[in-house]
Amino acid sequence: MKLSKFILSTYRATIARPVRKLFFNDLVAHTQNFADVKWLGQPIWQNVLDLWTIQETIAEIKPALLIECGTNRGGSSLFYANLFDLMGHGEVITIDIEKLHTLTHPRITYLLGSSTSEEIVAICQERARTANGPVMVILDSDHSEAHVACELKRFSPLVTPGSYCLVQDGVIDDLLAFRAGRPGPLPAIRSFLKQSNAFELDEARSRRYLITHHTSGWLRRREA
């Protein structure tokens, strides 16, 4: 028996959403904000539902180059490189201000420095210019509003039409557990979308598995 749209909307508003939020808070606390999640033994520090959405998107877009701001322990860049291994193409540039790992991989270029520095941006611009296919960007470094806004300004032009810039951790502005980090990415995302006609929010992808750290994070560059 099919439920009416009214019953479904009432259920989602009065039961599903509060329960989902309670579960999300409990999940964050239980995993220490996914601090113990690993990829092939390497700390990856990512919500596993978000990782699956990223995997699906990489398989769909088939980027020749993925630029990641925020290497941390290196698990996420290794995850992307291993996906590229399976696909048979693709390279990763990952950027951080300090080195917290000893990883190496032939598909990964590790850059040490600020993601917004002229030197780092110039390297990424050149690699994007010569990439033989789509370019995708993931922003996962300093999550403060000002820094995210600066990264969006510098890296969004490198994203090719039809591909994505994923701004991670908008959850900072959603869950009370992260309120100390506010203002986080969400205000920067909203301001960017108001100012840019080149990008649109992919709301369905941003809420693919209901629980996400990357609220309103999937920004799609419109086709030329």
N, C-alpha and C positions, 0 to 999 in steps of 0.2 A: 504494500500500500504506500502510495506516494504522500509525503507530507506537504501541506500547503506552504506557499512562500511566506505567509505570515507566521506560521508556526516555526519554520526554519529560522527566520530573522529574529523572532523572539528568543528562541533557544540560543542562538549565537550571541545575542546581546546580554541575556540574563544569566546564562549558564556557561556556555562554551568559552567565551572570552575571559571571564574571571578565573575559571578553572585553568585555562591555558596559561594565564599570567602567574598563578600560584605554582603551577608545575614548572614554569620557566625559572622562577626565582629559586625553587627547590633544586632544580637541575644545576643552576649556576653555583649554588652553595655546595652541593654534593661533589661537583667536579673541580671545586676551587676555580671557577670560571674556565673550565676545560684545560686547566694547567697540566693535568696528567694524561691528556690525549696525545698519542704518538702515531707517527707514520713510519713504518719499517724501523721502529725503535728510536726514532728521532722526535723530540718534542715539537709539536706543531701548533699548539695553543689556538685551536680553532673549534668552533661549534661544528660538530660532525654533520648536522643537517645542512649547514652552509657549505661545507666542503663538497657535499653531493651536488648542490646547485652549481657550484663552481665547475665541478667535473662535467656536468651536463652542458654547461655553457661553453667550456673549452672544446668539447666534442662537437658542438654545433658550429661554433665560429671558426675553429681550426686556426688559431692565431699562429703566424710565423714568429711573432715576438710578443712575449708577455713581460711587462715591466712591473715590478713589485717594489713599492716603497715600504720598507720595514721588514728586514730579514729576521731579526731576533735570533732564535736558535737554529734557523735554517730549514726547519721541517716543511714549511709550506712551499718554499722554492723547490725543495726536493720532490714534493708531491707533484707540482706542476711539471717538473722535468721528467719524472717517471711516466706521467700521462703522455708527454710528448714522445718518450721512448716507445710506448705502446702504439702511438699514432704514426710514428716514423718521421716526424718533422716537428719543428718548433724550438725556440730558444727562450731562455729566461734571463732578464737582468734584474738583480735584486740589490737594494740599496739600504744601508744603515750607517749610523754615526759611529757604531762600535762593533767589533767582531766578537760574537758570543758562541762561536762554533768552530769546528775544524773540518767541515764538509767540503768536498769538491765533487763536481760532476761536469762532464764535457758540454752539456747543454746550458750550464749556468755561468753567467758572469757576475762576480761579486764586486760591488762598488762600495767603497768606504768613504762616507762623507754625508753632508746634509742633502736630503732629496731636493731641496729648493735652491741649492747653490748653483751658480752659473756653470761651473765646471761639470757637475754631475748632469745637469739638464742638457748641456751641450752634447755630452756623450750619448745620452738617450735620444736626443733629436737626430743625431747622425745615424744611429742604429735603426731608428724608426724609418728614416728616409730611405734607407737601403734594404729594408725588410722586404722579403719576397712573399708578401701576403698580409693578412689582417694584423693589426696591432691592438693589443688589449692592455689595460692598465688596472692595477689593484693598489689602492691607497690604504696602507695599514701601518703607518708610522706614528708620529705625534698626532693624537686625535683631537687636539684643541681646535676650536672653531677657526681661529686665525691661520693656523698651520694648514688645515685641510683646505681652506679657501685659497691659500697660496699654491698648494699642490694642484688643485683643480685648475687654476689659472695656467700653470706651467705644463701640466701633463695632459690635460684634456685635448689640446690640439694634436697630440700624437696619436690619438685613437682614430682608427679608420672608420669610414661610414659603415654602419651596420654592426660594428663591434661595440664593446662596452668599457666603461670606466666603473669599476666597483669600488665604492667608498665604504670601507668597513667600520663597524662598531658604532653605528648610530644608536645602538642600544644604550649608550651612555646617557642619551637624552630621554630614554624611555623608562628604564628601571631605576627605582630609588637606590638600589645597591650601588649604582655607579654615579650618583649625583655629585660626588666630589670632583669628578672630571668635567663637569659642565661649565660653560657651554661647549658641547662636543660637535660632532660632524653634522648633525641635522640642520642647524641654522645655516651652516656653510653650504650644504646641499640645496636648501630652499632658495637661498640668495643666488646661487649659481644658476639654477634652473630659471629663475626670473630674468636673469641677465643674458642668458644664452639661448638662442633659437636653434643651436646645432644639436642640443641634447634633449632627450625626453626621459621621464621616469618610467621604467618598466616595473609597474606595480605588481603584476602577477609573478614575475621572477623574484622580486624582493620579498614576496610572501609565499614562496613556493611550498614550503613545508611548515607554514604557520608560525613556527618558533624560529626566530632569526636574530643574530647579533647585528645584522646589516640593514637596519630599518631604512627604507627608501634608498637603498644603496646602489641598486643596479641602474646605471645611467647609460642609455643607449644613444650612440651618435646616429642622428638621422641620415638616411641615404642622401647622397649628393643630389 
